[in-house]
Amino acid sequence: MPKIIQLSQHVANLIAAGEVVERPASVVKELLENAVDAGASKVTIEIKDGGMTFIRVTDNGCGMAPEDARTAFLRHATSKLRTAEDLAAIGTMGFRGEALAAIASVSRIDLMTKTPGSTAGTNLCLEAGQITEESEVGCPDGTTIIIRDLFFNTPARMKFMKADTVEGGRVTAAVQLQALAHPEVAFTYLRDGKQILSTPGSGKLEDAAYCVYGRDCAKLVKVESRWENYTLTGFVSKPTDARPSRAMQTFFVNDRPVRSKLLISALEEAYRNQLMVGKFPACVLHLRLPANAVDVNVHPAKTEVKFLQEKAVFDCVHYGVLGALNKQIDRPQVQFKPNTTTYTAPPAAPTAAKPAPKQENFFRSMSAEEFKNYSAVIQSAPQPKKEAAVATVLAVERQQSIPVQEKIFTPAPALPVKKEIPKPTPVESAEPEQTAMEMPAETPWRMVGELYNSYILVEQGEDAFLIDKHAAHERILFEKLKANQETISSQMLLSPIPVRLSPEGAAELLSNAAMLLELGFEVEEFGDNTVLLRQIPMDLDASNAADAVETLATDLLRGRREKADTVRDEILHTVACKAAIKAGWVNDEKELLALVKQVMSREDLKYCPHGRPICISLSKKQLEKQFKRS
């Protein structure tokens, strides 16, 4: 066995550099965090050749005294920790004391720093971690650090670097991330002499987001929520603006950029049933919580964290984002106007009058905690009894079975026309007076027709609405199925339908046979990766059954990592999609009219379960502008 020796300080620093300094972007991240910890309000970053040959970071922070400047480049040297207890509540960005030592060991460094009130600053020159020159220098308060020839002494690392454009792009991303993390700091970023980014340092996240994302940030939804002693602020995208990947999801915990599966899961749970398959929400979210409730000392680059109370963190993000999305009105608004309707009040009981109960406004904005409590009440409410539903259906059928002649209203014989009709003499009556109440009435709308057998055109006032009939019907069916927690009505098939699947898909279906039965599907094994369909949901056409089951198998395979109700929702997506009327179908006018009545009277019909919009609007002014009439 080889003899065990202690590594030299230089080799140990190179190993640490491998953990902390992966590429120029890693260097910029560490230097910017040091500038923020130094209390800087202005930071300027300049790079050349993707950061491989030149990086300069200048800040107006507190600076360093000469003895502190020398100590800063030693390993495990830091001003941010003193005792082991300090690790339990870390409030600074950097704290390990490895960044400067690791960077210095693989580059050439020039440092100029000065504390407020000092007559002169300190200049240090280092190469491969060793101080080669020290002198006094005139410089402004703060710190300027220049990194040259990164990885000059580690050619093995150099060969893994990408092209300058790629490395420069990663540096840009790192600067943008810090600008979003610290909107109170004014960042100026130059790349090869060209200014790429400049933030005002106003302390407002929307200002920093505008500088980073431009006008695209105007489409984002603002999030402001408190949950116990946690605070969530930031912006999220609308379901219709979802992205093809999670690259635009940015999370900060106590102003520290982090990667967290817990936060991603909480965010995407808020979008459940509103996103298309393969789409992901974008976000810039700041989560603030007590320093002792999060452990940031679990990764060398400090990009991963652990939470003391994961459930509370999940709820804070989930309900905060969900509440913000529900405040948004992402569909055209139906117009309402007051109308007087006569209402006969019942005889008053001979008891003391009681104040009318306060009516709950179900469309008001709720806090995250109110929304969670309200959702819990709704979910725990008793469901309609199956027997009552059947009795209602039978009553309707009996009413519809009455002969048409019996339903015809026969008017009274017409009175002869007279020039003057005397007013009737008022007659006193013991009956209670009729009370006129102001009831909201819907502004009249008119179904104009259908375009391309896909979109229903509706006119209301000076607005025209285009309704996607498949998306609308799909959402209505989905909500109907989701609200029914009992077994879904199914139809037995005279001839079972064989469906051949992948081995994993067939096994997944059979292992979830009980859940499928609740949803109206009865499956049994037939062998050779084939299942037999004995019964299917009543709303599903037999010709679509095989396709629906194949999709269900895929959903189940993907949804096994989720909760049971999530898997159920994914299955209901498929059932509703297959059962809904399709674009291109020729539908009866009565069917379309019934669909329009639902959309025009329900504010909750915004998107189909896959995230497509149900209704869009076109104003008269927009049309006049197209025809050059305005």
C-alpha positions in Angstrom: 0.0 0.0 0.0 1.4 3.5 -0.9 2.5 5.6 1.9 0.0 8.2 3.1 1.3 11.8 2.8 -0.3 15.2 3.4 -0.9 17.2 0.2 0.8 20.5 -0.3 -1.1 23.7 0.1 -0.9 24.3 -3.7 -2.3 20.9 -4.6 -5.1 21.3 -2.0 -6.0 24.6 -3.5 -6.1 23.1 -7.0 -8.5 20.4 -5.8 -10.6 23.1 -4.2 -10.5 25.1 -7.4 -11.9 22.0 -9.2 -14.9 22.1 -6.9 -15.5 25.9 -6.9 -14.0 27.2 -10.1 -15.4 25.3 -13.0 -15.2 28.0 -15.7 -15.1 31.9 -15.9 -18.8 32.1 -14.9 -17.9 30.4 -11.6 -15.3 33.1 -11.0 -17.6 35.9 -11.7 -20.3 34.4 -9.4 -17.9 34.2 -6.5 -16.5 37.7 -7.0 -20.0 39.3 -7.3 -21.1 37.5 -4.1 -18.1 39.0 -2.3 -19.0 42.4 -3.6 -22.6 42.1 -2.3 -21.3 40.9 1.1 -19.0 44.0 1.2 -22.1 46.2 1.1 -21.6 47.5 -2.5 -24.4 49.5 -4.1 -22.6 49.6 -7.5 -20.7 46.8 -9.2 -19.1 46.9 -12.7 -18.1 43.7 -14.4 -15.9 43.5 -17.6 -14.7 40.4 -19.4 -12.7 39.7 -22.6 -12.4 36.5 -24.6 -15.3 34.8 -22.7 -13.5 35.6 -19.4 -10.6 33.3 -20.1 -8.0 36.1 -20.5 -9.5 39.0 -18.6 -12.1 39.5 -15.8 -12.4 42.7 -13.8 -14.9 43.3 -11.0 -15.1 46.7 -9.4 -17.3 47.6 -6.4 -17.8 50.5 -4.0 -18.1 48.3 -0.9 -16.2 48.5 2.4 -12.8 47.5 1.0 -10.1 45.7 2.9 -7.2 46.8 5.1 -3.7 45.8 4.0 -3.4 42.9 6.5 -6.9 41.6 5.5 -6.1 41.8 1.8 -3.1 39.4 2.3 -5.1 37.0 4.5 -8.1 36.9 2.1 -6.2 34.7 -0.3 -5.4 32.0 2.3 -7.6 28.9 2.3 -10.5 29.0 4.8 -10.0 32.7 5.5 -13.2 34.6 5.9 -14.8 37.5 7.7 -18.3 36.0 7.8 -17.9 33.2 10.3 -16.4 33.1 13.8 -17.9 30.0 15.6 -19.5 26.7 14.7 -22.8 28.1 15.9 -22.7 30.7 13.1 -23.2 27.8 10.6 -26.7 27.4 11.9 -27.8 30.8 10.6 -25.8 32.0 7.6 -26.9 35.4 6.3 -24.1 36.1 3.8 -23.6 34.9 0.2 -20.1 33.6 0.7 -18.7 32.1 3.9 -16.5 29.1 3.1 -13.3 31.1 2.6 -12.3 29.0 -0.4 -13.3 31.2 -3.4 -10.3 33.7 -3.5 -7.8 31.0 -2.6 -9.2 28.6 -5.3 -9.3 31.4 -8.0 -5.8 32.6 -7.2 -4.3 29.1 -7.5 -5.3 28.9 -11.2 -4.8 32.4 -12.4 -2.9 35.7 -12.2 -4.5 38.3 -10.0 -4.2 42.1 -9.5 -6.0 43.5 -6.5 -6.6 47.1 -5.5 -8.6 47.9 -2.3 -9.2 50.8 0.0 -11.3 51.3 3.1 -13.3 54.5 3.7 -11.2 57.1 5.5 -7.8 55.6 4.5 -5.3 57.9 2.8 -4.1 55.2 0.4 -5.2 51.8 -0.8 -3.4 48.4 -1.1 -2.2 46.8 -4.3 -1.4 43.1 -4.5 -0.2 40.9 -7.4 -0.5 37.1 -7.2 0.4 34.3 -9.5 -0.7 30.7 -8.8 -1.8 31.7 -5.3 1.5 33.3 -4.3 1.9 37.1 -3.6 4.6 38.5 -6.0 4.2 42.2 -5.3 2.6 44.4 -2.6 2.5 48.2 -2.6 0.4 51.3 -1.7 -1.7 52.7 -4.4 -4.2 55.6 -4.9 -7.7 54.2 -5.6 -11.3 54.9 -4.7 -13.1 53.3 -1.8 -14.0 49.7 -2.5 -12.3 46.8 -4.3 -11.1 46.1 -7.8 -9.9 42.6 -8.7 -8.6 41.6 -12.1 -8.3 37.9 -13.1 -5.9 37.1 -16.0 -5.1 33.9 -17.8 -7.5 31.6 -16.0 -6.3 28.0 -15.8 -2.9 29.0 -17.2 -1.2 26.4 -15.0 -3.8 23.6 -15.4 -3.9 22.7 -19.1 -6.0 19.6 -18.4 -8.8 22.0 -17.2 -8.2 24.4 -20.1 -9.0 21.8 -22.8 -12.5 21.3 -21.4 -13.4 25.0 -21.9 -15.8 25.8 -24.7 -15.5 28.6 -27.3 -15.3 32.1 -26.1 -18.8 32.8 -27.2 -20.1 29.9 -25.1 -18.1 30.8 -22.0 -19.0 34.5 -22.4 -22.7 33.5 -22.6 -22.4 31.7 -19.3 -20.8 34.7 -17.7 -23.7 36.8 -18.9 -26.2 34.4 -17.4 -24.3 34.5 -14.1 -24.4 38.3 -14.0 -28.1 38.3 -14.9 -28.7 35.9 -12.1 -27.0 38.1 -9.6 -28.9 41.2 -10.9 -32.2 39.4 -10.2 -31.0 38.2 -6.8 -30.0 41.7 -5.7 -32.1 44.4 -7.4 -30.9 46.9 -4.8 -27.4 46.8 -6.4 -26.7 48.6 -9.7 -24.8 46.2 -12.0 -23.0 47.2 -15.2 -21.7 44.5 -17.4 -19.4 44.9 -20.4 -18.3 42.1 -22.7 -15.4 42.7 -25.1 -16.0 46.5 -24.7 -19.7 46.4 -25.3 -22.2 47.1 -22.6 -24.6 44.1 -22.2 -26.5 44.9 -19.1 -27.1 47.8 -16.8 -29.6 47.7 -13.8 -30.7 50.8 -11.9 -30.3 49.3 -8.4 -33.7 50.7 -7.3 -34.4 47.7 -5.1 -37.5 46.8 -7.2 -37.4 43.3 -8.7 -39.5 44.4 -11.7 -36.9 47.0 -12.7 -34.1 44.4 -12.6 -36.3 41.9 -14.5 -37.1 44.4 -17.2 -33.3 45.0 -17.7 -32.7 41.3 -18.0 -35.8 40.1 -19.9 -36.9 43.3 -21.7 -40.6 43.7 -22.6 -41.2 40.0 -22.1 -41.5 40.6 -18.3 -44.7 42.6 -19.0 -46.4 39.2 -19.6 -45.4 37.9 -16.2 -47.8 37.6 -13.2 -46.8 39.3 -10.0 -46.6 37.1 -6.9 -46.8 38.5 -3.4 -47.6 36.1 -0.6 -47.0 35.4 3.1 -47.1 32.0 4.7 -46.5 31.8 8.4 -43.0 33.4 8.7 -42.2 32.8 5.1 -42.5 35.4 2.3 -42.7 34.7 -1.4 -42.4 37.5 -4.0 -41.6 37.6 -7.7 -43.1 36.8 -11.0 -44.5 33.7 -12.8 -45.6 33.2 -16.4 -49.2 32.7 -17.5 -50.1 29.2 -18.5 -50.4 30.3 -22.1 -46.8 31.6 -22.0 -45.3 28.3 -20.8 -41.8 27.4 -22.0 -40.5 24.2 -23.6 -38.0 23.6 -20.8 -37.3 24.6 -17.2 -34.4 26.9 -18.2 -36.5 30.0 -17.3 -37.2 28.9 -13.8 -35.1 30.9 -11.3 -35.4 30.5 -7.6 -33.8 32.5 -4.8 -33.7 31.6 -1.1 -32.8 34.6 1.1 -31.4 36.2 -2.1 -29.2 33.2 -2.9 -29.7 31.5 -6.4 -30.5 27.9 -5.7 -31.6 24.7 -7.5 -34.3 22.8 -5.6 -36.5 20.0 -6.8 -38.9 20.9 -3.9 -39.4 24.4 -5.2 -39.8 23.2 -8.8 -42.4 20.7 -7.7 -44.3 23.3 -5.7 -44.3 25.7 -8.6 -45.5 23.2 -11.2 -48.2 21.8 -8.8 -49.8 25.3 -9.0 -50.1 24.9 -12.8 -51.6 21.5 -12.7 -54.4 21.0 -15.2 -53.5 24.3 -17.0 -50.3 23.4 -19.0 -49.9 21.6 -22.2 -47.8 18.4 -22.1 -44.1 19.1 -22.5 -44.5 22.8 -21.3 -43.1 24.3 -18.2 -43.8 27.6 -16.3 -41.2 30.3 -16.1 -40.6 32.2 -12.9 -38.4 34.6 -10.9 -39.3 33.8 -7.3 -37.7 35.1 -4.1 -38.4 33.0 -1.0 -37.4 34.6 2.3 -37.4 32.7 5.6 -35.4 32.7 8.8 -31.7 31.9 8.4 -31.9 29.0 10.8 -34.7 27.4 8.8 -32.5 26.6 5.8 -29.1 24.9 5.5 -27.0 26.4 2.7 -23.8 24.5 3.6 -24.6 21.4 1.5 -22.8 22.2 -1.7 -19.3 23.7 -2.5 -20.8 26.2 -4.9 -23.7 26.9 -2.5 -26.3 26.3 -5.2 -28.3 23.6 -3.2 -30.1 24.0 0.1 -32.0 22.0 2.6 -35.1 23.2 4.4 -36.0 22.5 8.0 -39.8 22.4 7.2 -40.2 21.2 3.6 -44.0 21.0 3.8 -44.3 24.6 4.8 -42.0 25.7 2.0 -43.9 23.7 -0.5 -47.2 25.2 0.7 -45.8 28.7 0.6 -44.7 28.4 -3.0 -47.7 26.3 -4.2 -50.5 28.4 -2.8 -48.7 31.7 -3.3 -48.3 31.0 -7.1 -51.8 29.5 -7.3 -53.4 32.5 -5.7 -51.6 34.8 -8.1 -52.7 32.9 -11.1 -56.3 32.9 -9.9 -56.2 36.6 -9.6 -55.4 36.9 -13.3 -58.2 37.3 -15.8 -56.8 35.5 -18.8 -60.0 35.4 -20.9 -62.2 38.0 -22.4 -64.7 39.4 -19.9 -68.4 39.1 -20.5 -70.2 42.4 -20.0 -72.9 42.8 -17.3 -75.3 45.6 -16.6 -77.9 46.2 -13.9 -81.5 45.2 -14.7 -84.6 45.5 -12.5 -86.5 42.3 -11.9 -89.6 42.0 -9.8 -89.2 39.6 -6.9 -92.1 38.6 -4.5 -90.8 38.3 -1.0 -92.3 35.6 1.2 -94.5 36.6 4.2 -92.3 37.8 7.0 -92.3 35.6 10.1 -93.6 37.2 13.3 -90.1 37.2 14.9 -87.5 39.7 15.4 -85.7 40.7 12.3 -82.2 39.3 11.8 -79.5 41.0 9.7 -79.0 39.4 6.3 -76.0 37.1 6.2 -73.0 38.6 4.5 -72.6 37.2 1.0 -69.3 35.7 0.2 -67.5 37.1 -2.9 -66.0 34.0 -4.4 -64.1 35.9 -7.0 -62.2 38.2 -4.6 -58.4 38.0 -4.2 -57.3 35.7 -1.4 -54.1 35.3 0.4 -52.2 32.1 0.2 -53.4 30.9 3.6 -57.0 31.8 2.9 -56.8 30.0 -0.5 -55.5 26.8 1.2 -58.2 26.9 3.9 -60.9 27.6 1.3 -59.7 24.7 -0.9 -59.7 22.4 2.1 -63.3 23.3 2.9 -64.4 22.6 -0.7 -62.6 19.3 -0.9 -64.1 18.2 2.5 -67.7 19.2 1.5 -70.1 16.3 1.1 -70.6 15.2 -2.5 -74.1 14.8 -4.1 -75.7 11.5 -3.5 -75.9 9.2 -6.5 -79.5 8.4 -5.8 -80.5 12.2 -5.8 -78.7 12.6 -9.1 -80.6 9.7 -10.6 -83.9 11.0 -9.3 -83.2 14.4 -10.9 -82.5 12.8 -14.2 -85.7 10.7 -14.1 -87.7 13.9 -13.2 -86.3 15.7 -16.2 -87.0 12.7 -18.5 -90.6 12.6 -17.2 -91.0 16.3 -17.9 -89.6 15.9 -21.4 -92.0 13.1 -22.1 -95.1 15.3 -21.7 -96.9 15.7 -25.0 -96.2 18.9 -26.8 -99.8 20.0 -26.8 -99.9 20.1 -23.0 -96.9 22.4 -22.9 -98.4 25.0 -25.3 -99.4 28.2 -23.5 -102.9 29.3 -24.5 -103.4 33.1 -24.3 -106.6 34.7 -23.0 -109.2 36.0 -25.5 -108.2 39.4 -26.8 -110.1 42.4 -25.5 -111.7 44.9 -27.9 -109.5 47.8 -28.6 -110.6 51.0 -27.0 -109.2 54.5 -27.3 -109.0 54.9 -23.5 -108.7 52.2 -21.0 -109.7 53.4 -17.5 -107.2 52.7 -14.8 -108.3 50.0 -12.4 -109.3 51.1 -8.9 -106.7 50.0 -6.4 -107.9 47.3 -4.1 -106.5 46.9 -0.6 -105.0 43.5 0.1 -103.5 41.8 3.0 -100.8 40.2 0.8 -97.3 41.5 1.3 -96.0 44.1 -1.1 -93.8 43.2 -4.0 -90.2 44.3 -3.5 -88.1 45.4 -6.5 -84.6 44.1 -6.3 -81.6 45.0 -8.4 -80.4 41.8 -10.0 -77.4 41.6 -12.4 -78.4 40.6 -15.9 -76.1 39.4 -18.6 -75.6 41.8 -21.5 -77.3 40.3 -24.6 -74.9 38.3 -26.9 -75.6 36.6 -30.2 -74.0 33.5 -31.6 -73.1 34.5 -35.2 -71.9 31.2 -36.5 -68.9 28.9 -36.8 -65.6 29.3 -38.5 -63.8 26.3 -40.1 -66.0 23.9 -38.1 -63.7 24.7 -35.1 -64.3 28.2 -33.7 -67.7 29.6 -32.6 -68.1 33.3 -33.3 -70.1 35.3 -30.7 -71.0 39.0 -30.8 -71.6 41.1 -27.6 -71.7 44.8 -27.7 -68.6 46.0 -29.6 -66.6 42.8 -28.9 -66.4 39.6 -30.9 -65.4 36.4 -29.2 -63.9 33.3 -30.8 -64.5 30.1 -28.8 -62.5 27.0 -29.5 -65.3 24.4 -29.3 -63.0 21.4 -28.6 -61.0 23.2 -25.8 -64.2 24.5 -24.2 -66.0 21.2 -24.3 -62.9 19.4 -23.1 -62.6 21.7 -20.0 -66.3 21.4 -19.2 -66.1 17.6 -19.3 -62.9 17.6 -17.3 -64.4 19.7 -14.5 -67.5 17.5 -14.5 -65.5 14.3 -14.2 -63.1 15.8 -11.6 -66.1 17.0 -9.4 -67.6 13.5 -9.4 -65.6 11.6 -6.8 -67.8 8.6 -7.2 -67.4 5.9 -9.8 -67.8 7.3 -13.3 -70.7 5.9 -15.3 -69.5 3.3 -17.8 -70.9 1.2 -20.7 -70.3 -2.5 -21.2 -68.9 -3.5 -24.6 -70.6 -6.3 -26.5 -67.3 -7.3 -27.9 -64.2 -6.6 -25.8 -61.5 -4.4 -27.5 -58.0 -5.8 -27.5 -55.2 -3.2 -27.0 -51.6 -4.1 -27.5 -49.1 -2.1 -25.4 -45.5 -2.0 -24.4 -44.6 -4.4 -21.6 -44.3 -1.5 -19.1 -47.5 0.1 -20.3 -49.5 -3.2 -20.0 -48.1 -3.9 -16.5 -48.9 -0.3 -15.4 -52.5 -0.5 -16.5 -53.1 -3.9 -14.8 -51.5 -2.7 -11.6 -53.9 0.3 -11.5 -57.0 -1.7 -12.5 -58.9 -0.5 -9.4 -58.2 3.2 -10.2 -59.2 2.6 -13.8 -62.4 1.0 -12.8 -63.3 4.1 -10.8 -62.8 6.1 -14.0 -65.0 3.8 -16.1 -62.4 1.4 -17.6 -62.5 -2.3 -16.9 -59.3 -4.0 -18.2 -58.1 -7.6 -17.9 -55.0 -9.3 -19.0 -55.0 -11.1 -22.3 -51.4 -12.1 -22.6 -48.5 -11.0 -24.9 -48.6 -7.4 -23.7 -52.2 -7.1 -24.6 -55.2 -6.0 -22.4 -58.9 -6.5 -23.0 -61.3 -3.6 -22.5 -64.6 -4.9 -21.1 -66.1 -1.5 -20.3 -65.3 2.2 -21.0 -66.7 5.5 -19.8 -70.1 6.5 -21.0 -68.8 9.7 -22.5 -66.1 8.0 -24.5 -66.8 6.7 -28.0 -65.8 3.1 -28.6 -63.8 4.0 -31.7 -61.5 6.2 -29.5 -61.2 3.6 -26.6 -58.0 1.9 -27.8 -56.2 5.3 -28.4 -57.4 6.5 -25.0 -56.0 3.4 -23.2 -52.6 3.8 -24.9 -52.5 7.4 -23.8 -53.5 6.4 -20.3 -50.7 3.9 -20.1 -48.2 6.6 -21.0 -49.7 9.0 -18.5 -49.5 6.3 -15.7 -45.9 5.6 -16.5 -45.1 9.3 -16.3 -47.3 9.9 -13.3 -46.0 7.2 -11.0 -43.7 9.8 -9.5 -46.7 12.0 -8.6 -49.5 11.7 -6.1 -52.5 9.5 -6.7 -54.8 12.5 -7.4 -52.3 13.8 -9.9 -52.4 10.5 -11.8 -56.2 10.6 -11.7 -56.2 14.1 -13.1 -53.9 13.0 -16.0 -56.3 10.2 -16.7 -59.2 12.5 -16.7 -57.4 14.8 -19.1 -57.3 11.9 -21.6 -60.9 10.9 -21.0 -62.1 14.5 -21.5 -60.0 15.0 -24.6 -61.2 11.8 -26.3 -64.8 12.4 -25.3 -65.0 16.1 -26.3 -66.3 17.3 -29.7 -63.4 17.7 -32.1 -62.3 20.6 -34.3 -63.6 19.9 -37.8 -66.7 18.1 -36.7 -70.1 19.3 -37.9 -72.2 20.0 -34.9 -75.9 20.8 -34.5 -76.6 24.5 -33.7 -78.2 23.6 -30.4 -75.0 21.9 -29.3 -72.9 24.9 -30.1 -75.4 27.2 -28.4 -75.3 25.1 -25.2 -71.5 25.3 -25.3 -71.6 29.1 -25.8 -73.9 29.6 -22.9 -71.5 27.8 -20.6 -68.5 29.8 -21.7 -70.3 33.2 -21.6 -71.6 32.6 -18.1 -68.6 31.0 -16.4 -65.5 33.0 -15.5 -63.6 29.8 -14.6 -63.4 28.5 -18.1 -60.1 30.0 -19.2 -58.0 27.1 -20.5 -58.4 23.5 -21.5 -56.7 20.9 -19.2 -53.6 21.1 -21.5 -53.3 24.9 -21.2 -54.8 26.1 -24.5 -57.0 29.2 -24.3 -60.7 28.6 -24.7 -61.8 32.1 -25.8 -60.1 35.1 -27.4 -61.6 38.5 -28.2 -61.5 40.8 -31.1 -62.8 44.4 -30.6 -64.6 46.6 -33.1 -61.7 49.0 -33.0 -59.3 46.3 -34.0 -61.4 45.5 -37.0 -61.8 49.1 -38.0 -58.1 49.5 -37.8 -57.6 46.6 -40.2 -60.0 48.2 -42.6 -58.4 51.6 -42.2 -61.5 53.1 -40.7 -59.9 54.5 -37.6 
